[in-house]
């Protein structure tokens, strides 16, 4: 559906780092993100239960199945805290799993990704793999060859979309995209906190099929306006239009 491009807004940081906004602002943030033109929001299962279906009428719901906190002995460790069947009951459009490549528990995280992929096949549920080079064995998390390895792991283990870190310089993200059998979503904003719109434009021009921006949006004084500007970048590059893909398809290539 749509143009096959995606703006994802992860709001799952409340497990890893604490509340993204005070509770009194949560509903307003969610509506601003949706009204601004996000194609999907990413939350954990408990938070998903609090969202009225009408709020997400034009925005997909992705239930994140991995968790870990910044307070753990190994902050790179992730464990499964949900199942695909739970996400189905919640009306999710997709699920996501986090893998930190190079972490001490990489083997378990890879096993979890494979297990969830098998369950997604049973339920016909699209799977987003969030794979980052992040651990004590990673010398350069922005190395294009390492990122190409990461996105191909996602493809080989059964994901439909992959979200990963950006290559530096940004134009080398084209090498990562060219290596991938899956649509690649670039995670986050510029590491130095500079121009987010220019950053996103460069990544889309490098061939990324979308952006996944969370912190820069929910910490913005005008999240809806920022989402609208990012949505224009995602959907306007080369196409000149800004449609809203209503679903995330399995085999989303």
C-alpha positions as a Markdown table, in Angstrom:
| # | Residue | x | y | z |
|---|---|---|---|---|
| 1 | Unk | 0.0 | 0.0 | 0.0 |
| 2 | Unk | 1.1 | 3.6 | -0.4 |
| 3 | Unk | 4.6 | 4.4 | -1.7 |
| 4 | Unk | 6.4 | 1.8 | 0.4 |
| 5 | Unk | 8.1 | 4.5 | 2.5 |
| 6 | Unk | 7.7 | 4.8 | 6.3 |
| 7 | Unk | 8.1 | 7.3 | 9.1 |
| 8 | Unk | 8.1 | 5.3 | 12.4 |
| 9 | Unk | 8.0 | 7.1 | 15.7 |
| 10 | Unk | 9.3 | 4.8 | 18.5 |
| 11 | Unk | 7.8 | 5.7 | 21.9 |
| 12 | Unk | 9.0 | 2.6 | 23.6 |
| 13 | Unk | 11.8 | 4.4 | 25.5 |
| 14 | Unk | 9.8 | 4.4 | 28.7 |
| 15 | Unk | 11.1 | 0.9 | 29.5 |
| 16 | Unk | 14.7 | 1.5 | 28.8 |
| 17 | Unk | 15.1 | 5.1 | 30.1 |
| 18 | Unk | 11.9 | 6.2 | 31.8 |
| 19 | Unk | 8.8 | 8.2 | 30.8 |
| 20 | Unk | 9.0 | 9.9 | 27.4 |
| 21 | Unk | 6.7 | 12.7 | 28.6 |
| 22 | Unk | 4.7 | 13.2 | 31.9 |
| 23 | Unk | 1.6 | 11.1 | 31.8 |
| 24 | Unk | -0.6 | 14.2 | 31.5 |
| 25 | Unk | 1.0 | 14.9 | 28.1 |
| 26 | Unk | 0.9 | 11.4 | 26.8 |
| 27 | Unk | -2.4 | 11.5 | 24.9 |
| 28 | Unk | -1.5 | 14.9 | 23.4 |
| 29 | Unk | 1.9 | 13.6 | 22.2 |
| 30 | Unk | 0.3 | 10.6 | 20.6 |
| 31 | Unk | -2.3 | 12.6 | 18.8 |
| 32 | Unk | 0.3 | 15.1 | 17.6 |
| 33 | Unk | 2.4 | 12.3 | 16.2 |
| 34 | Unk | -0.5 | 10.7 | 14.4 |
| 35 | Unk | -2.0 | 14.0 | 13.2 |
| 36 | Unk | 1.4 | 15.1 | 12.0 |
| 37 | Unk | 1.6 | 12.1 | 9.6 |
| 38 | Unk | 3.5 | 9.3 | 11.2 |
| 39 | Unk | 3.0 | 6.0 | 9.5 |
| 40 | Unk | 3.6 | 4.0 | 12.6 |
| 41 | Unk | 4.2 | 4.3 | 16.4 |
| 42 | Unk | 6.2 | 1.8 | 18.4 |
| 43 | Unk | 5.1 | 1.0 | 22.0 |
| 44 | Unk | 5.2 | -1.9 | 24.4 |
| 45 | Unk | 2.1 | -4.1 | 24.9 |
| 46 | Unk | 0.9 | -2.5 | 28.2 |
| 47 | Unk | 1.0 | 1.0 | 26.6 |
| 48 | Unk | -0.8 | -0.3 | 23.5 |
| 49 | Unk | -3.7 | -1.3 | 25.7 |
| 50 | Unk | -4.3 | 2.3 | 26.6 |
| 51 | Unk | -4.5 | 3.6 | 23.1 |
| 52 | Unk | -8.1 | 4.0 | 21.7 |
| 53 | Unk | -8.3 | 2.3 | 18.3 |
| 54 | Unk | -9.8 | 5.5 | 16.8 |
| 55 | Unk | -6.6 | 7.4 | 17.6 |
| 56 | Unk | -4.6 | 5.1 | 15.3 |
| 57 | Unk | -7.1 | 5.1 | 12.4 |
| 58 | Unk | -4.5 | 6.4 | 10.0 |
| 59 | Unk | -1.4 | 5.2 | 11.8 |
| 60 | Unk | 0.0 | 1.6 | 12.2 |
| 61 | Unk | 0.6 | 0.1 | 15.7 |
| 62 | Unk | 3.9 | -1.7 | 16.2 |
| 63 | Unk | 4.2 | -3.6 | 19.5 |
| 64 | Unk | 7.8 | -3.9 | 20.6 |
| 65 | Unk | 8.6 | -7.3 | 22.1 |
| 66 | Unk | 12.1 | -6.7 | 23.5 |
| 67 | Unk | 13.1 | -4.9 | 26.7 |
| 68 | Unk | 16.1 | -3.9 | 28.8 |
| 69 | Unk | 16.9 | -0.9 | 31.0 |
| 70 | Unk | 19.7 | 1.5 | 31.3 |
| 71 | Unk | 20.2 | 0.4 | 34.9 |
| 72 | Unk | 21.1 | -3.2 | 34.0 |
| 73 | Unk | 24.6 | -4.6 | 34.6 |
| 74 | Unk | 24.6 | -5.0 | 30.8 |
| 75 | Unk | 22.6 | -2.2 | 29.2 |
| 76 | Unk | 23.1 | -3.9 | 25.8 |
| 77 | Unk | 21.2 | -7.0 | 26.8 |
| 78 | Unk | 17.6 | -7.4 | 25.6 |
| 79 | Unk | 15.0 | -10.1 | 26.5 |
| 80 | Unk | 11.6 | -10.9 | 25.1 |
| 81 | Unk | 8.8 | -9.6 | 27.2 |
| 82 | Unk | 5.9 | -10.3 | 24.9 |
| 83 | Unk | 4.6 | -12.7 | 22.2 |
| 84 | Unk | 3.2 | -12.3 | 18.8 |
| 85 | Unk | -0.1 | -13.7 | 19.9 |
| 86 | Unk | -0.5 | -10.9 | 22.4 |
| 87 | Unk | 0.2 | -8.4 | 19.7 |
| 88 | Unk | -2.5 | -10.0 | 17.6 |
| 89 | Unk | -5.0 | -9.6 | 20.4 |
| 90 | Unk | -4.1 | -6.0 | 20.8 |
| 91 | Unk | -4.7 | -5.3 | 17.1 |
| 92 | Unk | -1.1 | -4.6 | 16.2 |
| 93 | Unk | -0.1 | -4.1 | 12.6 |
| 94 | Unk | 3.4 | -5.3 | 13.2 |
| 95 | Unk | 5.8 | -6.4 | 16.0 |
| 96 | Unk | 9.5 | -5.5 | 16.5 |
| 97 | Unk | 12.5 | -7.2 | 18.1 |
| 98 | Unk | 15.8 | -5.5 | 19.2 |
| 99 | Unk | 19.2 | -7.1 | 18.6 |
| 100 | Unk | 22.5 | -5.6 | 19.7 |
| 101 | Unk | 25.2 | -7.0 | 17.4 |
| 102 | Unk | 28.4 | -7.5 | 19.3 |
| 103 | Unk | 26.9 | -7.5 | 22.7 |
| 104 | Unk | 27.6 | -10.2 | 25.3 |
| 105 | Unk | 24.2 | -11.6 | 24.9 |
| 106 | Unk | 24.1 | -11.4 | 21.1 |
| 107 | Unk | 23.5 | -15.2 | 20.8 |
| 108 | Unk | 20.3 | -15.0 | 22.9 |
| 109 | Unk | 19.0 | -12.0 | 21.0 |
| 110 | Unk | 19.5 | -13.7 | 17.7 |
| 111 | Unk | 17.7 | -16.7 | 19.0 |
| 112 | Unk | 14.8 | -14.5 | 20.1 |
| 113 | Unk | 14.6 | -12.9 | 16.7 |
| 114 | Unk | 14.4 | -16.3 | 15.0 |
| 115 | Unk | 11.7 | -17.5 | 17.4 |
| 116 | Unk | 9.6 | -14.4 | 16.9 |
| 117 | Unk | 10.0 | -14.6 | 13.1 |
| 118 | Unk | 8.7 | -18.1 | 13.2 |
| 119 | Unk | 5.6 | -17.0 | 15.2 |
| 120 | Unk | 5.1 | -14.1 | 12.8 |
| 121 | Unk | 4.9 | -16.6 | 9.9 |
| 122 | Unk | 2.1 | -18.4 | 11.8 |
| 123 | Unk | 0.1 | -15.3 | 12.4 |
| 124 | Unk | 1.0 | -13.5 | 9.2 |
| 125 | Unk | 2.4 | -10.6 | 11.3 |
| 126 | Unk | 5.0 | -8.3 | 9.8 |
| 127 | Unk | 8.3 | -8.1 | 11.7 |
| 128 | Unk | 10.6 | -5.1 | 12.1 |
| 129 | Unk | 14.1 | -6.1 | 13.3 |
| 130 | Unk | 15.9 | -3.3 | 15.1 |
| 131 | Unk | 19.6 | -4.4 | 14.7 |
| 132 | Unk | 22.4 | -2.1 | 15.9 |
| 133 | Unk | 26.1 | -2.7 | 16.1 |
| 134 | Unk | 26.3 | -1.9 | 19.8 |
| 135 | Unk | 28.5 | -3.7 | 22.3 |
| 136 | Unk | 32.1 | -4.1 | 23.6 |
| 137 | Unk | 33.3 | -5.7 | 20.4 |
| 138 | Unk | 32.2 | -2.9 | 18.1 |
| 139 | Unk | 34.9 | -0.5 | 17.1 |
| 140 | Unk | 32.9 | 1.7 | 14.8 |
| 141 | Unk | 29.1 | 1.5 | 15.0 |
| 142 | Unk | 28.8 | 3.6 | 11.8 |
| 143 | Unk | 31.0 | 1.3 | 9.6 |
| 144 | Unk | 29.0 | 0.6 | 6.4 |
| 145 | Unk | 30.3 | -3.0 | 6.1 |
| 146 | Unk | 29.2 | -3.7 | 9.7 |
| 147 | Unk | 25.8 | -2.2 | 9.1 |
| 148 | Unk | 25.4 | -4.2 | 5.9 |
| 149 | Unk | 26.1 | -7.3 | 8.0 |
| 150 | Unk | 23.4 | -6.2 | 10.4 |
| 151 | Unk | 20.7 | -5.7 | 7.9 |
| 152 | Unk | 21.4 | -9.0 | 6.2 |
| 153 | Unk | 21.1 | -10.8 | 9.5 |
| 154 | Unk | 17.6 | -9.3 | 9.7 |
| 155 | Unk | 16.8 | -10.7 | 6.2 |
| 156 | Unk | 18.3 | -14.1 | 6.9 |
| 157 | Unk | 16.4 | -14.6 | 10.2 |
| 158 | Unk | 13.0 | -13.7 | 8.7 |
| 159 | Unk | 12.3 | -10.0 | 9.2 |
| 160 | Unk | 10.2 | -7.9 | 6.8 |
| 161 | Unk | 11.8 | -4.5 | 7.6 |
| 162 | Unk | 15.0 | -3.6 | 9.3 |
| 163 | Unk | 15.9 | -0.5 | 11.3 |
| 164 | Unk | 19.6 | 0.2 | 12.0 |
| 165 | Unk | 22.1 | 2.9 | 12.7 |
| 166 | Unk | 23.4 | 5.3 | 10.1 |
| 167 | Unk | 26.6 | 5.0 | 8.2 |
| 168 | Unk | 29.0 | 7.9 | 8.3 |
| 169 | Unk | 29.4 | 9.9 | 6.2 |
| 170 | Unk | 25.7 | 9.6 | 5.4 |
| 171 | Unk | 26.2 | 9.1 | 1.7 |
| 172 | Unk | 27.8 | 5.7 | 2.5 |
| 173 | Unk | 24.3 | 4.6 | 3.7 |
| 174 | Unk | 23.8 | 3.7 | 0.0 |
| 175 | Unk | 26.2 | 0.8 | 0.4 |
| 176 | Unk | 24.1 | -0.5 | 3.3 |
| 177 | Unk | 20.9 | -0.2 | 1.3 |
| 178 | Unk | 22.3 | -1.8 | -1.8 |
| 179 | Unk | 23.4 | -4.8 | 0.3 |
| 180 | Unk | 19.9 | -5.4 | 1.8 |
| 181 | Unk | 17.1 | -7.6 | 0.6 |
| 182 | Unk | 14.8 | -5.7 | 3.0 |
| 183 | Unk | 13.6 | -2.1 | 3.2 |
| 184 | Unk | 16.0 | -0.2 | 5.5 |
| 185 | Unk | 14.8 | 2.4 | 8.0 |
| 186 | Unk | 17.5 | 4.7 | 9.4 |
| 187 | Unk | 17.3 | 5.1 | 13.2 |
| 188 | Unk | 17.5 | 8.4 | 15.1 |
| 189 | Unk | 18.8 | 11.8 | 14.2 |
| 190 | Unk | 22.2 | 13.3 | 13.7 |
| 191 | Unk | 24.6 | 12.4 | 16.5 |
| 192 | Unk | 25.7 | 16.0 | 17.0 |
| 193 | Unk | 22.1 | 17.2 | 17.4 |
| 194 | Unk | 22.2 | 19.3 | 14.2 |
| 195 | Unk | 19.6 | 19.7 | 11.4 |
| 196 | Unk | 17.3 | 16.7 | 11.6 |
| 197 | Unk | 15.4 | 17.5 | 8.3 |
| 198 | Unk | 18.7 | 17.7 | 6.3 |
| 199 | Unk | 19.9 | 14.6 | 8.0 |
| 200 | Unk | 16.7 | 12.7 | 7.0 |
| 201 | Unk | 16.7 | 14.1 | 3.5 |
| 202 | Unk | 20.3 | 12.8 | 3.0 |
| 203 | Unk | 19.3 | 9.3 | 4.2 |
| 204 | Unk | 16.3 | 9.1 | 1.9 |
| 205 | Unk | 18.4 | 10.2 | -1.0 |
| 206 | Unk | 20.9 | 7.5 | -0.1 |
| 207 | Unk | 18.1 | 5.0 | -0.7 |
| 208 | Unk | 16.6 | 4.4 | 2.7 |
| 209 | Unk | 13.0 | 3.4 | 2.7 |
| 210 | Unk | 12.2 | 5.3 | 5.8 |
| 211 | Unk | 13.2 | 7.0 | 9.0 |
| 212 | Unk | 12.6 | 6.0 | 12.7 |
| 213 | Unk | 12.8 | 9.0 | 14.9 |
| 214 | Unk | 11.7 | 9.0 | 18.5 |
| 215 | Unk | 13.7 | 11.1 | 21.0 |
| 216 | Unk | 14.0 | 14.2 | 18.8 |
| 217 | Unk | 10.3 | 14.1 | 18.3 |
| 218 | Unk | 9.0 | 13.5 | 21.8 |
| 219 | Unk | 11.4 | 16.0 | 23.3 |
| 220 | Unk | 10.4 | 18.7 | 20.7 |
| 221 | Unk | 8.3 | 21.6 | 21.8 |
| 222 | Unk | 6.2 | 21.1 | 18.7 |
| 223 | Unk | 6.2 | 17.3 | 18.0 |
| 224 | Unk | 3.3 | 17.4 | 15.5 |
| 225 | Unk | 5.0 | 20.1 | 13.4 |
| 226 | Unk | 8.3 | 18.1 | 13.4 |
| 227 | Unk | 6.6 | 14.9 | 12.4 |
| 228 | Unk | 4.9 | 16.7 | 9.5 |
| 229 | Unk | 8.2 | 18.0 | 8.2 |
| 230 | Unk | 9.8 | 14.5 | 8.5 |
| 231 | Unk | 6.8 | 12.9 | 6.8 |
| 232 | Unk | 7.2 | 15.3 | 3.9 |
| 233 | Unk | 10.9 | 14.3 | 3.6 |
| 234 | Unk | 10.1 | 10.6 | 3.7 |
| 235 | Unk | 7.2 | 10.7 | 1.2 |
| 236 | Unk | 8.3 | 13.5 | -1.1 |
| 237 | Unk | 11.8 | 12.5 | -2.0 |
| 238 | Unk | 11.6 | 11.7 | -5.7 |
| 239 | Unk | 7.9 | 11.1 | -5.6 |
| 240 | Unk | 6.6 | 14.6 | -4.9 |
| 241 | Unk | 3.7 | 13.3 | -2.8 |
| 242 | Unk | 3.1 | 12.4 | 0.8 |
| 243 | Unk | 0.6 | 9.5 | 1.0 |
| 244 | Unk | 0.0 | 7.5 | 4.2 |
| 245 | Unk | 0.7 | 3.8 | 3.9 |
| 246 | Unk | -2.1 | 2.3 | 6.1 |
| 247 | Unk | -0.5 | -1.1 | 6.5 |
| 248 | Unk | 2.9 | -2.7 | 6.9 |
| 249 | Unk | 3.0 | -5.7 | 4.6 |
| 250 | Unk | 4.9 | -8.9 | 5.2 |
| 251 | Unk | 7.5 | -9.2 | 2.5 |
| 252 | Unk | 7.5 | -5.4 | 2.4 |
| 253 | Unk | 10.2 | -5.2 | -0.4 |
